[in-house]
Structure formats: C-alpha cells, structure tokens
C-alpha cells in the first residue's frame, strides 16, 4: 500500500457508514484509537484509525457524535479485528457500548506466543516482523485540538498501517509451531477478563486496606462507591475527587464529627470540606452495619525467606522452560502465578481448582516440570553462566518416598 495518498478523514455519519460498509465487505480490519483520559472519568475518544487491506482512514469522533456504526462492526463476530495492546481501546469500547468484541487478534499477545518478547511495543514489533520503521514526533499531541495536521494524521495511521501484515506473519508462525489453539485460548481469556472486569470492586485494590479493621473496610467500600458514582456523574477522574490514601485514612480514623474529619491532613480542600456531611453520613451508615455483615479482609499469605527462595528456583525453571519452547517467559507466568502454585501444592493439590500455570497450554510448556522441581523430583544445575540457557534440569533418582 503506497504512502503517497490523500489521508481520508471521516467527519460525517454518511462517510462513516461508507467506511464501515467497506470494512464489512473485506471481513477484516485493524483499528487503534487516540484518547485523552487525564481530566475525565471516561476517556475522551479523539481519533480512530482504521486499516483494511485496501484502505487507510482516520475517523474523527469529535465531529461524529454517533459512533455506534463503528462499534457495531468492532463487536460483530463475523469481522476479524486486528489490534496491538488492545486493553485500553477495548475499555473504551465497553464504556461506549457495554460490550467487547467476540474475538480479536492482538498482535502483541500472539507475538509473545511465538518467541518475541512480551510486552513488545508496536515500533519494535513492526521492525522485527515486517522491517518497517514507524515515525515519531507526535507523542505529546493533544488529540482534542483541531484542526489536525497531515503529519499528525500520518503519525496516527502508523499505529494501524502495518497491523494486518504483522498479523499475517504471526499467523504463519503460529501455524508452523502448531500454536493456533494456544492463541485462541489466550485471546479468549484476554477478552473474558475485560468483559468481566467489575469497576465496583476496584476498592479492593486500594493500597493500605490491610491496616483497616472490618468496620474500616465497610467505610472504605462505601466511600469508594460514593467516589466512583460521583466521578462518573461529573465525568471527573477519581483522584480529583478524593485520593486513595486519603480515602483509606478516613476509613482508618472513622471520624464522627466535622472537626474530627477535617483534622485529617489534606482534607482541607474546599471541594472536600463542602462534602463533609456526605462523608459523615457514609461513615454513620457503615457504623450501623451488623458485625456479621461486614466485609472480610482478602486472604493474605506470609512470605518468609523460605518462600522467596523457592520462588527464585521456580522462576529459573520457568525461564528455562520458556526459552526451550521459544515463548516469552512473561506470557507463561509471573511470580504471582508461582506463588499460587506453591500455595496449591502446600494445600494438598486440590484438583478442583488448578493454578493458572497448570492449565491449558501453560501446563504443556512448564506445568509438570515446575511440579517436579517443587516436589523434589528434578534439580537445577548451572551448566554455563554465560549461556542463553545457563541451567539444566536433572532427574533426582534417589528421592525417598514420603512417609
């Protein structure tokens, strides 16, 4: 596809309908978005870049108020959607429509499954697959401003210009390595995580919750829900309404009067003082909840030096397995996955709930090997500290049977 062409800028509903009819006729397209999220609760969608095997185009959502024809194509299971690092773009899709696509082909995820590092930037992936060099220079663009220059539009189109070619090459590698099923599983899991993400439970991720008693947890939950509702209603970032650390501080102090509440450090902001009575009402409601109905703390596990050493050994094993299978180690598992495996092993290996690292294709790559090391059936041996694979795994033949 030649770079010497007039960039189609889609600014009307009629033009959008024509472009989407073209996409449907091709049955496949790539897209990416430019958005701004610093000043709002919901990201402001500023630009959508689209590529088919015949056409490149830029859609201006600030000029087209009804983007449903575009999102209908994105979520149509008959259309193949190719993306790179699709998480935030699909979060916008869910904000706009309440839906996510039935299937996508995320080249960043698939690249990790066939031996590229993960996560890999689009620039590096394009260079390593189709030998394309992406332009730079517009990373600080405020995409809300109009008009956009041809240079800005060309820069934006680089995010989709090569995606279909990259996807084709990765599909061929998947086929050669017999990993098409791996990709289907991983991409389905990725979409499932986005579809099931519950914004209402994000309070559970607040830093410092472990310092609160159960009554404090209820206060934190109620304030967090109030903050989210107000942020969504006013379309303001959560942090602009109330910082996480101050929210937890209120829940820990459990103030019962304005004087006590406003004595908290950093509560002396006019917009917070104006809502003091709201906070006190939430705290009073939380104080009235029966003790047996208060939220429980998330399960916490002590991590002593022994566990850290075991995790280090398993991490070395995992790295060796990943290199042997030519797959990005970060795609296979993380330290959290290894900790889950150790806890599962200690808790008598409940077969009704397997750790993530023992399911699907991960079990094939490293599952049995990790369990053998964990149970003392195999050992790690350094063979060459300077080699790409510096350790070997040896069977232990004199393992004593457990009493």
C-alpha positions in Angstrom: 0.0 0.0 0.0 1.5 3.3 -1.1 2.2 6.1 1.5 1.7 8.8 -1.2 -2.0 9.3 -0.9 -4.5 11.7 0.5 -5.4 10.6 4.0 -9.2 10.1 4.2 -10.5 12.0 7.2 -14.0 10.7 8.1 -16.0 13.6 9.7 -19.7 12.8 8.9 -22.1 10.0 9.6 -22.5 9.4 5.9 -18.7 9.0 5.4 -18.6 6.7 8.5 -21.4 4.5 7.0 -19.5 4.2 3.7 -16.2 3.3 5.5 -18.0 0.6 7.6 -19.6 -0.9 4.6 -16.2 -1.2 3.0 -14.8 -2.9 6.2 -17.7 -5.3 6.2 -17.1 -6.1 2.6 -13.5 -7.0 3.4 -14.4 -9.0 6.5 -11.3 -7.9 8.3 -9.7 -4.7 9.6 -7.3 -3.2 12.1 -8.0 -0.3 14.3 -6.4 1.8 17.0 -7.5 4.9 19.0 -6.1 8.1 20.3 -7.8 9.3 23.5 -7.2 11.6 26.5 -8.0 10.4 30.0 -6.2 12.7 32.3 -9.1 15.1 33.0 -12.2 12.8 32.9 -13.6 9.7 34.4 -14.4 8.3 31.0 -11.6 8.6 28.4 -12.3 11.2 25.7 -12.1 9.4 22.3 -10.4 11.8 20.0 -9.4 9.7 16.9 -9.9 6.2 15.5 -7.5 4.9 12.9 -8.7 2.1 10.6 -6.9 -0.1 8.1 -8.1 -2.7 5.6 -6.1 -4.5 3.0 -7.2 -1.7 0.6 -7.6 1.4 2.6 -6.4 3.6 5.4 -8.7 6.1 7.1 -9.0 8.3 10.2 -12.3 8.8 11.9 -13.0 12.0 13.9 -15.3 11.0 16.8 -15.3 14.7 18.0 -17.1 15.5 14.7 -19.3 12.4 14.6 -21.5 12.2 17.6 -22.9 8.7 16.9 -20.0 6.2 16.7 -22.4 3.2 17.0 -21.9 2.1 13.4 -18.2 1.7 14.1 -18.6 -0.1 17.4 -21.2 -2.4 15.8 -18.5 -3.5 13.3 -15.9 -3.9 16.1 -18.2 -6.2 18.1 -19.5 -8.2 15.0 -18.3 -11.8 15.4 -18.2 -12.1 11.6 -15.5 -9.4 11.3 -11.9 -10.2 12.3 -10.5 -7.3 14.4 -6.7 -6.9 14.5 -5.1 -4.7 17.2 -2.0 -4.1 19.2 -2.1 -3.9 23.1 -5.9 -3.7 22.9 -6.7 -3.4 26.6 -7.4 0.4 26.8 -9.0 0.6 23.3 -11.5 -2.2 24.3 -12.1 -0.5 27.7 -13.3 2.5 25.6 -15.4 0.1 23.6 -17.0 -1.2 26.8 -17.6 2.4 28.1 -19.2 3.3 24.8 -21.4 0.2 24.2 -21.3 -2.0 27.3 -19.9 -4.7 25.0 -16.5 -6.1 24.0 -15.7 -8.0 20.7 -16.4 -11.7 20.4 -12.9 -12.2 19.1 -9.8 -10.2 18.2 -6.3 -10.8 17.1 -3.9 -8.9 19.3 -0.5 -9.0 17.7 1.3 -8.1 20.9 -0.2 -11.2 22.7 0.4 -13.5 19.7 3.9 -12.3 19.3 4.7 -13.4 22.8 3.4 -16.9 22.0 5.8 -17.4 19.1 9.0 -16.2 20.6 9.1 -12.4 20.7 9.5 -10.7 24.0 6.3 -9.6 25.8 5.0 -6.9 26.0 6.7 -5.6 22.9 6.0 -2.1 21.5 4.4 -1.7 18.1 7.5 0.0 16.8 9.8 -2.9 17.8 7.3 -5.5 16.6 7.0 -3.8 13.2 10.8 -3.6 12.9 11.3 -7.2 13.8 8.5 -8.6 11.6 7.9 -6.5 8.5 11.1 -4.4 8.8 9.1 -1.2 9.0 10.3 1.9 10.9 7.4 3.9 12.5 7.6 7.6 12.5 7.7 9.5 15.8 7.5 13.1 16.9 3.8 13.4 17.9 3.8 11.5 21.2 2.8 14.7 23.1 0.0 15.7 20.8 -3.2 16.9 22.4 -5.6 14.9 20.1 -8.6 17.0 21.2 -7.3 20.1 19.3 -8.5 20.8 15.8 -7.5 21.0 13.0 -5.1 18.1 13.0 -2.1 18.4 10.6 -1.3 15.9 7.9 1.8 15.0 9.9 -0.3 14.2 13.0 -2.7 12.1 10.9 0.2 10.2 9.2 1.7 9.5 12.7 -1.7 8.2 14.0 -2.0 6.0 11.0 1.3 4.3 11.7 -0.5 2.6 14.6 -2.5 0.6 12.1 -0.6 0.8 8.8 1.2 -2.5 9.2 -1.0 -4.4 11.6 -2.6 -6.7 9.0 0.8 -7.6 7.5 2.2 -8.3 11.0 -0.9 -10.4 11.8 -0.4 -12.4 8.7 3.2 -13.1 9.5 2.3 -14.1 13.1 -0.5 -16.4 11.9 2.0 -18.2 9.7 4.4 -18.7 12.7 1.5 -19.9 14.8 0.7 -22.5 12.2 4.3 -23.6 11.8 4.7 -24.0 15.6 1.3 -25.7 16.0 0.1 -23.0 18.4 -3.2 -21.7 16.8 -5.1 -23.3 19.7 -2.8 -21.5 22.2 -3.6 -18.2 20.6 -7.3 -18.8 20.6 -7.2 -19.7 24.3 -5.1 -16.7 25.3 -7.1 -14.2 23.3 -10.4 -15.6 24.6 -9.1 -15.3 28.1 -7.9 -11.7 27.5 -11.4 -10.7 26.2 -13.1 -12.5 29.1 -11.0 -10.6 31.6 -12.1 -7.3 30.0 -15.7 -8.3 29.8 -15.9 -9.4 33.4 -13.9 -6.6 34.9 -16.1 -5.1 37.7 -15.4 -1.4 38.3 -17.4 -1.6 41.5 -14.8 -4.0 43.1 -11.8 -1.7 42.4 -11.9 -0.6 46.1 -10.5 -4.0 47.0 -7.2 -2.8 45.3 -6.8 0.3 47.4 -3.3 0.3 49.0 -3.4 0.1 52.8 -6.6 -1.9 53.2 -4.7 -4.4 55.4 -4.3 -1.7 58.0 -8.1 -1.4 58.5 -10.4 -3.4 60.7 -13.5 -4.8 59.2 -15.6 -1.7 60.1 -12.9 0.3 58.4 -13.3 -1.9 55.3 -17.0 -1.2 55.2 -16.3 2.6 55.4 -13.7 2.3 52.7 -16.1 0.4 50.5 -18.9 2.9 50.9 -16.7 6.0 50.3 -15.1 4.3 47.3 -18.5 3.6 45.8 -19.7 7.2 46.5 -16.5 8.5 44.8 -16.9 6.3 41.8 -20.6 7.3 41.4 -19.8 11.0 41.7 -16.8 10.7 39.4 -19.0 9.0 36.8 -21.8 11.6 37.2 -19.5 14.6 36.9 -17.1 12.9 34.5 -14.1 13.7 36.6 -11.1 11.5 37.5 -11.4 9.6 40.7 -8.2 11.1 42.1 -9.6 14.6 41.6 -12.5 13.9 43.9 -10.6 12.0 46.6 -7.1 10.5 46.6 -6.8 6.8 47.5 -4.5 7.4 50.5 -6.9 10.0 52.0 -9.8 7.6 51.5 -8.0 4.9 53.4 -7.0 7.4 56.1 -10.7 8.4 56.6 -11.7 4.7 56.9 -8.9 4.2 59.4 -9.7 7.2 61.6 -13.5 6.6 61.4 -14.3 10.3 62.3 -17.7 11.1 63.9 -17.7 14.9 63.6 -16.8 17.5 61.1 -14.0 18.7 63.4 -12.5 15.2 63.6 -12.9 14.6 59.8 -11.5 18.0 58.8 -8.5 17.5 61.1 -7.2 14.9 58.7 -4.1 16.0 56.7 -5.0 17.1 53.1 -8.7 17.2 53.8 -8.6 21.0 53.9 -9.6 21.2 50.2 -12.7 23.3 49.6 -14.4 20.7 47.4 -13.8 18.1 50.2 -14.9 20.4 53.1 -18.1 21.1 51.1 -18.9 17.4 51.1 -18.1 16.8 54.8 -21.6 15.9 55.7 -21.7 13.3 52.9 -18.6 11.6 54.3 -20.1 11.6 57.8 -23.3 10.1 56.6 -21.5 7.3 54.8 -19.5 6.6 58.0 -22.6 6.6 60.1 -24.3 4.1 57.7 -21.2 1.9 57.9 -21.2 2.0 61.7 -24.8 0.7 61.7 -24.0 -2.4 59.7 -24.2 -5.6 61.9 -20.8 -7.1 62.7 -21.6 -10.3 60.9 -22.3 -8.5 57.7 -19.0 -6.5 57.5 -16.6 -7.3 54.6 -13.7 -9.7 55.3 -10.1 -9.0 54.6 -8.8 -10.5 51.4 -6.7 -13.6 52.2 -3.1 -12.7 52.9 -0.2 -15.1 52.9 3.0 -14.7 54.9 6.0 -14.6 52.6 9.1 -15.6 54.6 12.6 -16.0 53.2 12.0 -19.7 52.5 9.2 -18.9 50.1 11.3 -16.3 48.4 14.0 -18.9 47.8 11.5 -21.4 46.4 10.0 -18.8 44.1 13.5 -18.0 42.8 14.2 -21.6 42.0 10.8 -21.9 40.2 11.4 -18.7 38.3 14.7 -20.1 37.0 12.8 -23.3 36.0 10.1 -21.3 34.3 12.6 -19.2 32.3 14.3 -22.4 31.1 11.0 -23.9 30.0 10.1 -20.7 28.2 13.4 -20.5 26.3 13.2 -24.2 25.4 9.7 -23.7 24.0 10.6 -20.3 22.3 8.0 -18.3 24.1 8.1 -15.1 26.2 8.5 -16.1 29.9 6.2 -13.2 31.0 3.5 -14.8 28.8 3.8 -18.1 30.6 3.7 -16.9 34.2 4.6 -14.3 36.8 5.8 -14.5 40.4 2.2 -14.3 41.5 1.4 -17.4 39.4 4.3 -19.2 41.0 3.2 -18.2 44.5 -0.3 -19.5 43.7 1.3 -22.8 42.5 3.3 -23.2 45.8 0.2 -22.5 47.9 -1.8 -25.0 45.9 1.0 -27.6 46.4 1.1 -27.0 50.1 -2.6 -27.2 50.4 -2.6 -30.8 49.1 -3.1 -30.1 45.4 -6.9 -29.6 45.2 -7.7 -30.9 41.7 -11.0 -28.9 41.6 -9.1 -25.7 41.3 -5.8 -25.8 39.4 -3.4 -22.9 39.4 -3.4 -20.8 36.2 0.1 -22.0 35.4 -1.1 -25.7 35.3 -4.0 -25.0 32.9 -4.3 -25.1 29.1 -1.1 -24.6 27.1 0.9 -23.4 30.1 0.6 -27.0 31.5 2.3 -28.2 28.3 5.1 -25.7 28.5 6.0 -25.8 32.1 3.4 -27.4 34.4 4.9 -30.9 35.0 8.4 -29.5 35.2 7.5 -27.0 37.8 5.7 -29.6 39.9 8.7 -32.0 39.6 11.1 -29.3 40.9 8.6 -28.3 43.6 8.3 -31.9 44.8 12.0 -32.7 44.6 11.9 -35.0 41.6 14.2 -32.7 39.5 17.0 -30.4 40.3 18.5 -27.3 38.7 22.2 -27.4 37.8 24.3 -24.5 36.4 25.9 -25.6 33.2 27.2 -22.3 31.7 26.6 -18.9 33.4 27.1 -17.1 30.1 24.8 -19.2 28.0 21.3 -18.2 27.0 20.1 -21.3 28.9 22.6 -21.3 31.9 20.9 -24.1 33.8 19.9 -27.7 33.2 17.2 -29.8 34.8 18.2 -33.2 36.1 16.0 -36.0 37.4 16.7 -37.0 41.0 16.7 -40.8 41.1 17.2 -41.3 44.8 14.0 -39.5 46.1 12.9 -41.1 49.2 9.2 -41.9 49.3 7.2 -39.7 51.7 6.0 -41.4 54.8 
